[in-house]
Amino acid sequence: MQNFLSTKAIDPRDRLIVALDFPSVSAARILVNTLGDVVSFYKIGLELFMAEGYFDFLKWLVSQKKKVFVDLKFFDVPETVRSAVRALAGSGATLATVHGNQSMMEAAVKDKGPLKILAVTALTSLDRGDLDDLGFSCDVESLVLSRARRALEAGVDGIVSSGMEVTSIRAELGDKLLVVTPGIRPVENKSVDDQKRTVDVAQAFRNGADYIVVGRPIRQAGDPRLAAVEIQQTIQAVFGSFDKGAVWR
């Protein structure tokens, strides 16, 4: 199998994005403090968005020199999406998601400033049966590839894609788009929960992912910090750049 390992200038430690899918800001803050310097990038999504203090927490993460991926999957009329992205652009967030509708993607990039926009291709919780129910006649890989092409045409910075489809994207589009891959499960953890299209850490990067998003395998671990350390060590091994100055234990 062809190796599409990312050559983008990204600090290996930043390639791990931890999903803070918690019902409260206080619970999310505890995990951030527990992980300390092991993790530098966090995803905050819809569940935490509904919690009191969400925007203050976003600002706190930025003040702690953490990178933030705002995963709200904006989906609305194009002008509303444009306004939402413009409002978020000054927050200090690094990444944000919109749905892969052409007009929405084109609107999202107009006032994004330094914020990088990612288009959602197909959720990793979807499989062939789900696409049949939604009325799509193509398979998942064809749908993802089509949306990746359209994302590139729209001028967005990257896409969110399962690790199972990244190789096709890289084979056709090269490294023109950032690829963020959720649905990551460490090799020793084969539980997929509601995620149907998963890959392990090393395979996601060899397939061409620039970043991975990991949630439950860290949040639900007996020792979340150790779980994060082991993933970071795998990432460094894949990219051949062990950080001798790291103090991970």
C-alpha positions as CSV (number, residue, x, y, z in Angstrom):
1,M,0.0,0.0,0.0
2,Q,1.3,3.4,-0.9
3,N,2.5,5.7,1.9
4,F,1.1,9.2,2.0
5,L,2.8,10.4,5.2
6,S,2.3,14.1,5.6
7,T,5.2,16.4,4.9
8,K,3.6,19.6,6.1
9,A,5.5,21.6,8.6
10,I,3.5,20.7,11.7
11,D,5.0,20.1,15.1
12,P,4.4,16.3,15.8
13,R,2.9,17.1,19.2
14,D,0.3,19.3,17.5
15,R,-0.9,16.4,15.3
16,L,-2.9,15.0,18.1
17,I,-6.2,16.8,18.7
18,V,-8.1,15.7,21.8
19,A,-11.9,15.9,21.7
20,L,-13.4,17.6,24.8
21,D,-16.8,16.1,24.5
22,F,-18.1,16.9,27.9
23,P,-21.4,18.2,29.3
24,S,-19.6,20.9,31.4
25,V,-16.7,23.3,31.1
26,S,-15.4,22.2,34.5
27,A,-15.1,18.6,33.4
28,A,-13.3,19.7,30.2
29,R,-10.9,21.9,32.2
30,I,-10.0,19.0,34.5
31,L,-8.9,16.9,31.5
32,V,-6.9,19.7,30.0
33,N,-5.1,20.2,33.3
34,T,-4.5,16.5,33.7
35,L,-3.0,16.2,30.2
36,G,-0.8,19.2,30.8
37,D,2.0,19.7,28.2
38,V,1.3,16.3,26.6
39,V,-1.5,17.8,24.5
40,S,-1.4,21.2,22.7
41,F,-4.5,20.9,20.5
42,Y,-8.2,20.5,21.6
43,K,-11.5,20.1,19.8
44,I,-14.6,21.6,21.3
45,G,-17.9,20.7,19.7
46,L,-21.7,20.9,20.1
47,E,-22.0,19.2,23.5
48,L,-19.6,21.6,25.2
49,F,-21.0,24.5,23.1
50,M,-24.3,24.1,25.0
51,A,-22.5,24.4,28.4
52,E,-22.4,27.6,30.4
53,G,-19.1,29.4,30.0
54,Y,-18.2,27.9,26.6
55,F,-16.7,31.1,25.1
56,D,-14.8,31.9,28.3
57,F,-13.4,28.4,28.1
58,L,-12.3,28.9,24.5
59,K,-10.5,32.0,25.6
60,W,-8.9,30.2,28.5
61,L,-7.6,27.5,26.2
62,V,-6.0,30.1,23.9
63,S,-4.5,31.9,26.9
64,Q,-2.9,28.6,27.9
65,K,-1.2,28.5,24.5
66,K,-3.4,25.7,23.3
67,K,-4.7,25.4,19.8
68,V,-8.5,25.1,19.4
69,F,-10.5,23.2,16.8
70,V,-14.1,24.6,16.9
71,D,-16.2,21.7,15.5
72,L,-19.7,23.2,15.2
73,K,-20.2,22.1,11.5
74,F,-21.9,25.3,10.4
75,F,-24.9,24.6,8.2
76,D,-27.2,27.4,7.2
77,V,-27.8,29.9,4.4
78,P,-24.5,31.1,3.1
79,E,-24.6,34.6,4.5
80,T,-25.3,33.3,8.0
81,V,-22.4,30.9,7.7
82,R,-20.2,33.8,6.6
83,S,-21.3,35.9,9.6
84,A,-20.7,33.0,12.0
85,V,-17.2,32.4,10.7
86,R,-16.5,36.1,10.8
87,A,-17.6,36.2,14.5
88,L,-15.4,33.2,15.3
89,A,-12.3,34.5,13.4
90,G,-11.2,36.8,16.2
91,S,-11.5,34.2,19.0
92,G,-8.0,32.7,18.6
93,A,-9.3,29.4,17.3
94,T,-7.2,27.6,14.8
95,L,-9.7,25.4,12.9
96,A,-13.4,25.4,12.4
97,T,-15.8,23.2,10.4
98,V,-18.6,23.8,7.9
99,H,-20.7,21.3,6.0
100,G,-19.5,20.5,2.5
101,N,-22.2,22.4,0.6
102,Q,-20.6,24.4,-2.1
103,S,-22.2,27.8,-1.4
104,M,-21.6,27.4,2.3
105,M,-18.0,26.6,1.8
106,E,-17.5,29.6,-0.5
107,A,-19.2,31.9,2.0
108,A,-17.2,30.6,4.9
109,V,-13.8,31.5,3.4
110,K,-14.7,35.1,2.6
111,D,-14.1,36.6,6.1
112,K,-12.2,33.8,7.9
113,G,-9.0,35.8,8.6
114,P,-6.3,33.5,10.1
115,L,-8.9,30.8,10.9
116,K,-8.6,27.7,8.8
117,I,-11.9,26.3,7.5
118,L,-12.5,22.5,7.2
119,A,-15.3,21.0,5.2
120,V,-17.0,18.0,6.6
121,T,-17.1,15.2,4.0
122,A,-19.0,12.2,5.5
123,L,-19.3,11.6,9.2
124,T,-17.3,8.6,10.5
125,S,-20.5,7.3,12.1
126,L,-22.0,6.7,8.6
127,D,-21.8,3.4,6.6
128,R,-23.3,2.1,3.4
129,G,-26.7,1.5,5.0
130,D,-26.8,5.1,6.3
131,L,-26.0,6.5,2.8
132,D,-28.8,4.3,1.4
133,D,-31.2,5.8,3.9
134,L,-30.1,9.3,3.0
135,G,-30.7,8.7,-0.7
136,F,-27.0,8.6,-1.8
137,S,-26.5,6.2,-4.7
138,C,-22.7,6.3,-4.5
139,D,-20.4,4.6,-2.0
140,V,-18.8,6.4,1.0
141,E,-15.4,6.7,-0.7
142,S,-16.9,8.3,-3.9
143,L,-19.0,10.8,-1.8
144,V,-15.9,11.8,0.3
145,L,-13.7,12.2,-2.8
146,S,-16.4,14.3,-4.6
147,R,-16.7,16.6,-1.6
148,A,-13.0,16.9,-1.3
149,R,-12.8,18.1,-4.9
150,R,-15.5,20.6,-4.3
151,A,-13.8,21.8,-1.1
152,L,-10.6,22.5,-3.0
153,E,-12.5,24.4,-5.6
154,A,-14.3,26.5,-3.0
155,G,-11.0,27.6,-1.4
156,V,-11.3,26.0,2.0
157,D,-8.2,25.0,3.8
158,G,-9.0,21.4,4.4
159,I,-11.4,18.6,5.1
160,V,-12.5,16.2,7.8
161,S,-12.3,12.7,6.5
162,S,-12.2,9.2,7.9
163,G,-8.8,7.6,7.7
164,M,-10.3,4.9,5.4
165,E,-10.8,7.5,2.6
166,V,-7.7,9.6,2.9
167,T,-5.6,7.5,0.6
168,S,-8.0,8.2,-2.3
169,I,-7.9,11.9,-1.5
170,R,-4.1,12.1,-1.4
171,A,-3.8,9.9,-4.6
172,E,-6.0,12.4,-6.6
173,L,-5.4,15.7,-4.9
174,G,-2.0,15.4,-3.4
175,D,-1.3,17.5,-0.3
176,K,-3.3,20.5,-1.4
177,L,-5.8,20.1,1.5
178,L,-5.3,19.7,5.2
179,V,-6.9,16.5,6.3
180,V,-8.2,16.0,9.9
181,T,-9.2,12.4,10.7
182,P,-11.6,11.5,13.5
183,G,-12.7,8.1,14.5
184,I,-9.2,7.0,15.8
185,R,-8.9,3.9,17.9
186,P,-5.5,2.8,19.3
187,V,-4.5,-0.7,18.1
188,E,-5.2,-2.2,21.5
189,N,-8.7,-0.8,21.7
190,K,-11.0,-2.4,19.1
191,S,-14.2,-0.9,20.5
192,V,-15.7,1.4,17.9
193,D,-18.8,2.5,19.8
194,D,-20.9,4.6,17.4
195,Q,-18.0,5.1,15.0
196,K,-18.2,2.7,12.0
197,R,-15.2,3.7,9.9
198,T,-12.2,3.8,12.2
199,V,-8.4,3.3,11.8
200,D,-5.6,3.3,14.3
201,V,-3.1,6.1,14.9
202,A,-0.2,4.9,12.8
203,Q,-2.4,3.9,9.9
204,A,-4.3,7.3,9.8
205,F,-1.0,9.1,9.3
206,R,0.4,6.6,6.8
207,N,-2.9,7.0,4.8
208,G,-2.2,10.8,4.7
209,A,-3.9,12.5,7.6
210,D,-2.3,15.7,8.9
211,Y,-4.1,15.6,12.2
212,I,-6.0,13.0,14.2
213,V,-8.9,13.6,16.6
214,V,-9.0,11.2,19.6
215,G,-11.8,11.3,22.2
216,R,-13.0,8.4,24.2
217,P,-9.7,6.3,24.1
218,I,-8.2,9.2,26.1
219,R,-11.2,10.5,28.1
220,Q,-12.3,7.1,29.3
221,A,-8.8,5.7,29.9
222,G,-7.9,4.7,33.5
223,D,-4.9,7.1,33.1
224,P,-5.8,9.7,30.4
225,R,-2.3,11.3,30.5
226,L,-0.6,7.9,29.9
227,A,-3.0,7.2,27.1
228,A,-2.2,10.5,25.5
229,V,1.6,9.9,26.0
230,E,1.4,6.6,24.3
231,I,-0.4,8.1,21.3
232,Q,2.1,10.9,21.1
233,Q,4.9,8.4,21.2
234,T,3.3,6.5,18.3
235,I,3.1,9.7,16.3
236,Q,6.7,10.6,16.9
237,A,7.7,7.1,15.9
238,V,5.7,7.3,12.7
239,F,7.3,10.7,11.8
240,G,10.8,9.7,13.1
241,S,11.1,12.8,15.3
242,F,11.4,11.7,18.9
243,D,11.4,14.8,21.2
244,K,14.4,14.3,23.5
245,G,13.3,17.3,25.6
246,A,9.9,15.8,26.4
247,V,9.1,15.2,30.0
248,W,6.2,12.8,29.4
249,R,5.8,10.1,32.1
